[in-house]
Amino acid sequence: MNWYKKAQTEQNKIKYDTENQGVYLLSRNTKPHEGPWRISLLSIIGHIPLGHQSFLTYEEAIEEFNRMPGVEAGPDLTFRQVLQLS
C-alpha cells in the first residue's frame, strides 16, 4: 500500500485547494525524528508530494490545517469533482 493510501485512515483529513492547485493531507507521520502528525502538500494532479510540515500534537496540526485554504472532502474524488468543489 502506498503512503498516500496508508495515510487515509483514522483522524486524517484532506483539503483540496483548487486556486493554488494543491491538496493538503493531515495524517500520522511515519518519518523518524519528526513530530507524530504532519500536513503534506501534494500536487492536485497525481498527488505528487511537494513537501510537509510536522507537528508534535494533533491539536496543533488540526489548528493549522483548518487555517489552510481549500475545501475539505474525501480522498476518492476525481480531478473533475475536485474542480467542482470551488
N, CA, C and O atoms as a GROMACS GRO file, in nm:
protein
  344
    1MET      N    1   0.084  -0.118   0.000
    1MET     CA    2   0.000   0.000   0.000
    1MET      C    3   0.089   0.125   0.000
    1MET      O    4   0.182   0.135   0.081
    2ASN      N    5   0.061   0.218  -0.090
    2ASN     CA    6   0.147   0.337  -0.096
    2ASN      C    7   0.118   0.432   0.021
    2ASN      O    8   0.015   0.419   0.088
    3TRP      N    9   0.208   0.526   0.046
    3TRP     CA   10   0.200   0.614   0.163
    3TRP      C   11   0.074   0.699   0.162
    3TRP      O   12   0.019   0.729   0.267
    4TYR      N   13   0.028   0.738   0.042
    4TYR     CA   14  -0.091   0.824   0.032
    4TYR      C   15  -0.214   0.748   0.079
    4TYR      O   16  -0.294   0.801   0.155
    5LYS      N   17  -0.229   0.625   0.033
    5LYS     CA   18  -0.343   0.543   0.075
    5LYS      C   19  -0.333   0.507   0.222
    5LYS      O   20  -0.434   0.508   0.293
    6LYS      N   21  -0.214   0.476   0.268
    6LYS     CA   22  -0.192   0.439   0.408
    6LYS      C   23  -0.228   0.556   0.500
    6LYS      O   24  -0.276   0.534   0.612
    7ALA      N   25  -0.205   0.676   0.456
    7ALA     CA   26  -0.229   0.795   0.537
    7ALA      C   27  -0.378   0.828   0.551
    7ALA      O   28  -0.414   0.912   0.633
    8GLN      N   29  -0.463   0.764   0.473
    8GLN     CA   30  -0.605   0.796   0.473
    8GLN      C   31  -0.684   0.714   0.574
    8GLN      O   32  -0.795   0.669   0.543
    9THR      N   33  -0.632   0.693   0.692
    9THR     CA   34  -0.702   0.618   0.796
    9THR      C   35  -0.706   0.699   0.924
    9THR      O   36  -0.616   0.779   0.950
   10GLU      N   37  -0.811   0.678   1.004
   10GLU     CA   38  -0.827   0.737   1.137
   10GLU      C   39  -0.772   0.877   1.158
   10GLU      O   40  -0.651   0.898   1.153
   11GLN      N   41  -0.859   0.971   1.182
   11GLN     CA   42  -0.827   1.110   1.216
   11GLN      C   43  -0.758   1.187   1.104
   11GLN      O   44  -0.711   1.299   1.128
   12ASN      N   45  -0.749   1.134   0.987
   12ASN     CA   46  -0.684   1.205   0.879
   12ASN      C   47  -0.785   1.285   0.799
   12ASN      O   48  -0.902   1.246   0.787
   13LYS      N   49  -0.740   1.396   0.744
   13LYS     CA   50  -0.829   1.484   0.670
   13LYS      C   51  -0.760   1.528   0.541
   13LYS      O   52  -0.637   1.534   0.533
   14ILE      N   53  -0.842   1.557   0.441
   14ILE     CA   54  -0.790   1.604   0.313
   14ILE      C   55  -0.863   1.731   0.275
   14ILE      O   56  -0.985   1.741   0.287
   15LYS      N   57  -0.785   1.829   0.229
   15LYS     CA   58  -0.841   1.956   0.184
   15LYS      C   59  -0.789   1.984   0.045
   15LYS      O   60  -0.668   1.976   0.020
   16TYR      N   61  -0.880   2.018  -0.048
   16TYR     CA   62  -0.845   2.047  -0.186
   16TYR      C   63  -0.846   2.197  -0.208
   16TYR      O   64  -0.946   2.264  -0.181
   17ASP      N   65  -0.736   2.250  -0.256
   17ASP     CA   66  -0.723   2.393  -0.284
   17ASP      C   67  -0.708   2.410  -0.435
   17ASP      O   68  -0.598   2.406  -0.489
   18THR      N   69  -0.821   2.430  -0.502
   18THR     CA   70  -0.818   2.439  -0.649
   18THR      C   71  -0.754   2.568  -0.696
   18THR      O   72  -0.700   2.572  -0.807
   19GLU      N   73  -0.758   2.673  -0.617
   19GLU     CA   74  -0.698   2.800  -0.657
   19GLU      C   75  -0.546   2.789  -0.669
   19GLU      O   76  -0.486   2.843  -0.762
   20ASN      N   77  -0.485   2.718  -0.574
   20ASN     CA   78  -0.339   2.703  -0.575
   20ASN      C   79  -0.293   2.568  -0.628
   20ASN      O   80  -0.174   2.536  -0.622
   21GLN      N   81  -0.387   2.489  -0.681
   21GLN     CA   82  -0.356   2.359  -0.740
   21GLN      C   83  -0.288   2.264  -0.642
   21GLN      O   84  -0.192   2.196  -0.677
   22GLY      N   85  -0.340   2.258  -0.518
   22GLY     CA   86  -0.277   2.173  -0.417
   22GLY      C   87  -0.377   2.092  -0.337
   22GLY      O   88  -0.496   2.121  -0.334
   23VAL      N   89  -0.325   1.991  -0.272
   23VAL     CA   90  -0.401   1.907  -0.180
   23VAL      C   91  -0.325   1.906  -0.048
   23VAL      O   92  -0.205   1.881  -0.046
   24TYR      N   93  -0.396   1.932   0.062
   24TYR     CA   94  -0.336   1.926   0.194
   24TYR      C   95  -0.386   1.799   0.262
   24TYR      O   96  -0.506   1.775   0.269
   25LEU      N   97  -0.294   1.720   0.311
   25LEU     CA   98  -0.328   1.593   0.374
   25LEU      C   99  -0.277   1.595   0.518
   25LEU      O  100  -0.156   1.600   0.542
   26LEU      N  101  -0.369   1.590   0.612
   26LEU     CA  102  -0.334   1.580   0.754
   26LEU      C  103  -0.332   1.433   0.790
   26LEU      O  104  -0.432   1.364   0.774
   27SER      N  105  -0.218   1.384   0.839
   27SER     CA  106  -0.206   1.240   0.867
   27SER      C  107  -0.102   1.213   0.973
   27SER      O  108  -0.032   1.304   1.018
   28ARG      N  109  -0.092   1.088   1.012
   28ARG     CA  110   0.014   1.044   1.102
   28ARG      C  111   0.146   1.052   1.026
   28ARG      O  112   0.151   1.025   0.906
   29ASN      N  113   0.251   1.088   1.096
   29ASN     CA  114   0.382   1.098   1.035
   29ASN      C  115   0.458   0.968   1.057
   29ASN      O  116   0.468   0.920   1.170
   30THR      N  117   0.510   0.911   0.951
   30THR     CA  118   0.583   0.785   0.961
   30THR      C  119   0.734   0.805   0.960
   30THR      O  120   0.809   0.708   0.972
   31LYS      N  121   0.779   0.931   0.946
   31LYS     CA  122   0.923   0.957   0.941
   31LYS      C  123   0.980   0.967   1.082
   31LYS      O  124   0.923   1.034   1.168
   32PRO      N  125   1.093   0.900   1.107
   32PRO     CA  126   1.155   0.910   1.240
   32PRO      C  127   1.213   1.050   1.263
   32PRO      O  128   1.246   1.121   1.168
   33HIS      N  129   1.226   1.088   1.387
   33HIS     CA  130   1.286   1.216   1.428
   33HIS      C  131   1.202   1.338   1.388
   33HIS      O  132   1.255   1.448   1.376
   34GLU      N  133   1.073   1.318   1.366
   34GLU     CA  134   0.980   1.428   1.338
   34GLU      C  135   0.859   1.410   1.428
   34GLU      O  136   0.842   1.305   1.491
   35GLY      N  137   0.775   1.512   1.435
   35GLY     CA  138   0.654   1.503   1.515
   35GLY      C  139   0.562   1.393   1.465
   35GLY      O  140   0.573   1.352   1.349
   36PRO      N  141   0.472   1.344   1.550
   36PRO     CA  142   0.386   1.233   1.513
   36PRO      C  143   0.275   1.267   1.414
   36PRO      O  144   0.210   1.177   1.360
   37TRP      N  145   0.252   1.396   1.389
   37TRP     CA  146   0.150   1.439   1.292
   37TRP      C  147   0.215   1.527   1.187
   37TRP      O  148   0.316   1.593   1.213
   38ARG      N  149   0.157   1.526   1.068
   38ARG     CA  150   0.210   1.615   0.964
   38ARG      C  151   0.102   1.656   0.867
   38ARG      O  152   0.001   1.588   0.850
   39ILE      N  153   0.126   1.770   0.804
   39ILE     CA  154   0.043   1.816   0.693
   39ILE      C  155   0.132   1.813   0.570
   39ILE      O  156   0.236   1.878   0.564
   40SER      N  157   0.089   1.735   0.473
   40SER     CA  158   0.164   1.723   0.348
   40SER      C  159   0.095   1.805   0.241
   40SER      O  160  -0.027   1.811   0.235
   41LEU      N  161   0.175   1.869   0.158
   41LEU     CA  162   0.125   1.941   0.042
   41LEU      C  163   0.152   1.855  -0.079
   41LEU      O  164   0.266   1.816  -0.105
   42LEU      N  165   0.046   1.824  -0.154
   42LEU     CA  166   0.056   1.740  -0.272
   42LEU      C  167   0.009   1.817  -0.393
   42LEU      O  168  -0.070   1.911  -0.381
   43SER      N  169   0.057   1.778  -0.510
   43SER     CA  170   0.005   1.834  -0.635
   43SER      C  171  -0.136   1.783  -0.654
   43SER      O  172  -0.164   1.666  -0.628
   44ILE      N  173  -0.226   1.869  -0.699
   44ILE     CA  174  -0.366   1.830  -0.717
   44ILE      C  175  -0.380   1.723  -0.827
   44ILE      O  176  -0.476   1.646  -0.827
   45ILE      N  177  -0.285   1.719  -0.919
   45ILE     CA  178  -0.288   1.618  -1.024
   45ILE      C  179  -0.183   1.514  -0.992
   45ILE      O  180  -0.064   1.544  -0.988
   46GLY      N  181  -0.226   1.392  -0.970
   46GLY     CA  182  -0.132   1.283  -0.946
   46GLY      C  183  -0.085   1.269  -0.803
   46GLY      O  184  -0.009   1.177  -0.772
   47HIS      N  185  -0.128   1.358  -0.715
   47HIS     CA  186  -0.090   1.353  -0.574
   47HIS      C  187   0.060   1.340  -0.553
   47HIS      O  188   0.105   1.260  -0.470
   48ILE      N  189   0.138   1.417  -0.627
   48ILE     CA  190   0.284   1.416  -0.615
   48ILE      C  191   0.322   1.497  -0.491
   48ILE      O  192   0.280   1.612  -0.479
   49PRO      N  193   0.401   1.441  -0.399
   49PRO     CA  194   0.438   1.514  -0.278
   49PRO      C  195   0.525   1.635  -0.308
   49PRO      O  196   0.622   1.625  -0.383
   50LEU      N  197   0.490   1.749  -0.250
   50LEU     CA  198   0.566   1.872  -0.269
   50LEU      C  199   0.637   1.916  -0.142
   50LEU      O  200   0.725   2.002  -0.146
   51GLY      N  201   0.600   1.858  -0.028
   51GLY     CA  202   0.662   1.892   0.100
   51GLY      C  203   0.567   1.865   0.214
   51GLY      O  204   0.450   1.834   0.193
   52HIS      N  205   0.619   1.878   0.337
   52HIS     CA  206   0.534   1.860   0.452
   52HIS      C  207   0.588   1.936   0.573
   52HIS      O  208   0.704   1.978   0.576
   53GLN      N  209   0.500   1.952   0.671
   53GLN     CA  210   0.535   2.018   0.796
   53GLN      C  211   0.489   1.927   0.909
   53GLN      O  212   0.375   1.881   0.909
   54SER      N  213   0.578   1.899   1.006
   54SER     CA  214   0.541   1.808   1.114
   54SER      C  215   0.496   1.886   1.238
   54SER      O  216   0.534   2.002   1.257
   55PHE      N  217   0.416   1.820   1.322
   55PHE     CA  218   0.361   1.879   1.443
   55PHE      C  219   0.373   1.780   1.558
   55PHE      O  220   0.370   1.658   1.537
   56LEU      N  221   0.388   1.832   1.680
   56LEU     CA  222   0.401   1.746   1.797
   56LEU      C  223   0.267   1.692   1.847
   56LEU      O  224   0.262   1.585   1.907
   57THR      N  225   0.159   1.767   1.823
   57THR     CA  226   0.027   1.722   1.869
   57THR      C  227  -0.075   1.730   1.756
   57THR      O  228  -0.059   1.805   1.660
   58TYR      N  229  -0.180   1.651   1.770
   58TYR     CA  230  -0.290   1.656   1.674
   58TYR      C  231  -0.359   1.792   1.680
   58TYR      O  232  -0.401   1.845   1.577
   59GLU      N  233  -0.370   1.849   1.798
   59GLU     CA  234  -0.436   1.979   1.814
   59GLU      C  235  -0.364   2.088   1.735
   59GLU      O  236  -0.428   2.169   1.669
   60GLU      N  237  -0.231   2.089   1.741
   60GLU     CA  238  -0.153   2.187   1.662
   60GLU      C  239  -0.174   2.164   1.512
   60GLU      O  240  -0.190   2.258   1.435
   61ALA      N  241  -0.172   2.038   1.473
   61ALA     CA  242  -0.186   2.004   1.331
   61ALA      C  243  -0.324   2.042   1.279
   61ALA      O  244  -0.335   2.100   1.171
   62ILE      N  245  -0.430   2.011   1.354
   62ILE     CA  246  -0.566   2.041   1.307
   62ILE      C  247  -0.592   2.191   1.306
   62ILE      O  248  -0.665   2.240   1.220
   63GLU      N  249  -0.532   2.264   1.400
   63GLU     CA  250  -0.546   2.410   1.400
   63GLU      C  251  -0.486   2.471   1.273
   63GLU      O  252  -0.547   2.556   1.210
   64GLU      N  253  -0.366   2.426   1.238
   64GLU     CA  254  -0.301   2.475   1.116
   64GLU      C  255  -0.378   2.430   0.991
   64GLU      O  256  -0.396   2.507   0.897
   65PHE      N  257  -0.423   2.306   0.991
   65PHE     CA  258  -0.500   2.251   0.879
   65PHE      C  259  -0.626   2.334   0.854
   65PHE      O  260  -0.659   2.363   0.739
   66ASN      N  261  -0.695   2.372   0.960
   66ASN     CA  262  -0.818   2.450   0.947
   66ASN      C  263  -0.793   2.590   0.892
   66ASN      O  264  -0.883   2.649   0.834
   67ARG      N  265  -0.672   2.644   0.910
   67ARG     CA  266  -0.638   2.776   0.855
   67ARG      C  267  -0.602   2.771   0.706
   67ARG      O  268  -0.604   2.874   0.639
   68MET      N  269  -0.572   2.655   0.655
   68MET     CA  270  -0.530   2.643   0.515
   68MET      C  271  -0.648   2.662   0.421
   68MET      O  272  -0.762   2.629   0.454
   69PRO      N  273  -0.620   2.717   0.302
   69PRO     CA  274  -0.729   2.740   0.207
   69PRO      C  275  -0.778   2.609   0.147
   69PRO      O  276  -0.709   2.508   0.150
   70GLY      N  277  -0.898   2.613   0.092
   70GLY     CA  278  -0.950   2.495   0.023
   70GLY      C  279  -1.077   2.440   0.086
   70GLY      O  280  -1.130   2.496   0.182
   71VAL      N  281  -1.123   2.329   0.030
   71VAL     CA  282  -1.246   2.264   0.073
   71VAL      C  283  -1.212   2.123   0.119
   71VAL      O  284  -1.144   2.049   0.048
   72GLU      N  285  -1.260   2.086   0.236
   72GLU     CA  286  -1.235   1.952   0.287
   72GLU      C  287  -1.330   1.853   0.220
   72GLU      O  288  -1.449   1.879   0.206
   73ALA      N  289  -1.276   1.739   0.179
   73ALA     CA  290  -1.355   1.636   0.113
   73ALA      C  291  -1.285   1.502   0.124
   73ALA      O  292  -1.175   1.493   0.178
   74GLY      N  293  -1.350   1.399   0.073
   74GLY     CA  294  -1.294   1.264   0.080
   74GLY      C  295  -1.180   1.243  -0.018
   74GLY      O  296  -1.160   1.323  -0.110
   75PRO      N  297  -1.104   1.135   0.002
   75PRO     CA  298  -0.984   1.110  -0.079
   75PRO      C  299  -1.011   1.048  -0.216
   75PRO      O  300  -0.918   1.036  -0.297
   76ASP      N  301  -1.134   1.009  -0.245
   76ASP     CA  302  -1.160   0.933  -0.366
   76ASP      C  303  -1.220   1.016  -0.479
   76ASP      O  304  -1.289   0.962  -0.566
   77LEU      N  305  -1.196   1.147  -0.479
   77LEU     CA  306  -1.252   1.234  -0.582
   77LEU      C  307  -1.168   1.232  -0.709
   77LEU      O  308  -1.046   1.216  -0.705
   78THR      N  309  -1.236   1.248  -0.822
   78THR     CA  310  -1.165   1.265  -0.949
   78THR      C  311  -1.125   1.412  -0.961
   78THR      O  312  -1.174   1.496  -0.886
   79PHE      N  313  -1.037   1.442  -1.056
   79PHE     CA  314  -0.995   1.580  -1.078
   79PHE      C  315  -1.115   1.668  -1.110
   79PHE      O  316  -1.122   1.782  -1.064
   80ARG      N  317  -1.208   1.618  -1.189
   80ARG     CA  318  -1.328   1.695  -1.226
   80ARG      C  319  -1.412   1.727  -1.101
   80ARG      O  320  -1.460   1.839  -1.086
   81GLN      N  321  -1.428   1.629  -1.012
   81GLN     CA  322  -1.505   1.653  -0.889
   81GLN      C  323  -1.436   1.755  -0.801
   81GLN      O  324  -1.502   1.838  -0.738
   82VAL      N  325  -1.305   1.752  -0.794
   82VAL     CA  326  -1.230   1.848  -0.715
   82VAL      C  327  -1.256   1.989  -0.768
   82VAL      O  328  -1.279   2.081  -0.690
   83LEU      N  329  -1.251   2.007  -0.898
   83LEU     CA  330  -1.274   2.138  -0.957
   83LEU      C  331  -1.415   2.188  -0.930
   83LEU      O  332  -1.437   2.309  -0.920
   84GLN      N  333  -1.511   2.098  -0.918
   84GLN     CA  334  -1.649   2.138  -0.891
   84GLN      C  335  -1.670   2.182  -0.747
   84GLN      O  336  -1.772   2.244  -0.716
   85LEU      N  337  -1.575   2.153  -0.658
   85LEU     CA  338  -1.586   2.194  -0.519
   85LEU      C  339  -1.575   2.344  -0.503
   85LEU      O  340  -1.634   2.401  -0.411
   86SER      N  341  -1.501   2.409  -0.591
   86SER     CA  342  -1.477   2.553  -0.574
   86SER      C  343  -1.587   2.636  -0.632
   86SER      O  344  -1.581   2.759  -0.626
   0.00000   0.00000   0.00000
